Amino acid sequence: MLLTDWHEILDNILPDESNEAYISDIFVRPLINALGFNQKEHLSEFKTGNGIVDFAARKNIDSDIFALSRIYPYLLIEVKAPATGAGAKFNLSEGTPQYINTREQIKRYLLASKCNTSQWGIISNSVHIQLFRRHGQVVFPATPSILIKKDNINAIISHVKHLIDNPPKALTVCIYNNKGGVGKTTTTANLAATLAQQGKQVLVIDFDPQQGDLTKSLGLQVGKISLYDCLSDRDLNIHDTIQPFTVKFKSGKSLQFDVIPADPKLGNFTEQDLATRIEKGSARLKDSLKVFMYEYDYIFIDCPTSWMFFSQSSLYACDVVLIPTKHNNLASLDNAAKVIKELVPKVKVARQDGGPIALPIFFNGENITPPQLKIANQEIVSIITRESKASKFNLLPYFYPKYIKADSNTTIFSLPSYAIVAGAAFARIPAAFKDSTAAKYYLELAKEYFIL
C-alpha cells in the first residue's frame, strides 16, 4: 500500500473507540494484503485445533486455494482491540499482563494440531505489532513488540514481509547455565548426534577456548583458519573453520554433524583485548553465524559457565537458551533462575530484536529418588516465591512448564543417569551414536524441546 494509505488508516484508528472487528477490517486486512496474501490466500476465524485464531494465511499452491481448503496455514494473526470497553486499553507493550497472555495465545495456536505447517505468528492491536517464528516445538520472537507510528509503519511492514518471505532454516541454541557441572558439553554433543540421526543438518560451535572439552571429546583440532581468525577479520570465510565429525557404522551407514572447534588463541586474550581486537565485541559472533542460517537446521553453541565474553557472545547469538540443571545441586537451580530473570533479559535489551528467550529447565543425568525430588521441588518453590516478591518476575513457566491453574503439574523433564554417557568421551564418539539406550534418552530430550 502507499504511504498515504497507511497514514490515513492510522488517523482513523481511535484507541478509545475501536473494537476488535474494526481493527481487523481497517488495519489487519490491509496488513495481510501488504504482506503479499490476496483474498483467496487468507481467511478469518481459523480453527487451529486448540482454539480459534483471528486470521490465517498461506500462498495458494496450484489448485489448492487456501480460502477454500483451509489446510496447512503458514501465517497466523491474533488481533486485539486498543480498547476493551470503558476506555480500558489493551496494552501489547512487552511485559504487560495483556501482552503476556496474547503472546502465550499465539504460541498455543502455532503449536496446535492443525498448524504444523505454520512458521509465523503476528499479534497486533494496531498500536503495537510483533512477529513470532515457529521452529519445530519452539516459538520465539522474530521482532520485539514494536510501537507503530506513521514514520515507521512502512519500514515495519517491509521488515516483517522480508522475514516471512525468507524464513531462516536454522534454530540457534545456546546450552548454558551460570553454574558448572551440569553437563552442558555432554548435552550439546548428544543433541547434535541425535538430531543428525533424525536427518537434520547440525552445526556445533565450541566457544569455550580455555577448556575446549567438546572439541577434545570428539577428537577434533582447529584447522588452518580458526574461529578467532574469522571474528577478527571479516574478509575470511567462516566456512573454512568447520571440521566435519563423521561416524561410520558396521552396517556401512555413516552420520555426520559439523563442528567449529574451540580456538585456543581466543583464550590468550583478556576481556579488554577481545573488545579491542573483535569489532562489535560480543555481538560479532551473531553476525558471523548469519551465513549458516539457511544451511543448517540446528546450530548449537557450547560456552563457558562464567558470565564473560564467550558466554555473553553465545547468548547474544542464539534464538533460545537451553538450561541444564541438577536436582541435587541447588546452586544450579539458583543460577538457572539468574540466567532466566537477569542474563537473558540483559542480552535481550542489548539486541533489541526480540531475542533470545529461555526454554524451561531440565534435570540432567541423575537418578532421582522421591525424597530428593521433594527437596528439589521445595527449593524451586522457594526460588519462584522469592523472585515473585522481590522482582515480580514469574519463573513458574520456566521451572514448571506444564503447570496451569486447572492442573498443578510440577513435572520437570529429566534425562536419566546412564554410565555410557560419561564413558563415551573416551571413545571420541557421542553416546547417542554408539548406544541405543543413550540414543533413546536424548531423542526424548530432543522431542521435549525441539522436534515434533
Buried (B, 14 or more C-beta within 10 A) or exposed (E): BEEEEBBEBBEEBEBEEBEBEBBBEBBBBBBBBBBEBEEEBBBBEBEBEBEEBBBBBBBBEEEEEBBEEBEBBBBBBBBBBBBBEEEEBBBBBBEBEBBBEBBEBBBBBBBBEBBBEBBBBBBBBBBBBBBBBBBBBBBBBBBBBBEBEEEEBBEBBEBBBEBBEEBBBBBBBBBBBBBBEBBBBBBBBBBBBBBBBBEBBBBBBBBBBBBBBBBBBBEBEBBEBBBBBBBBEEEBEBEEBBBEBEBEEEEEEEBBBBBBBBBBBBBEBEEEEBBEBBEBBBBBBBBBBEEBBEBBBBBBBBBBBEBBBBBBBBBBBBBBBBBBBBBBBBBBBBBBBBBBBBBBBEBBEEBEEBBBBBBBBBBBBBEBEEEEBEEBBEBBBEBBEBBEEEEEBEBBBBBBBEBEEEEEEEEBBBBBBBEBBEEBBEBEBBBBBBBEEBBEBBBBBBBBBBBE
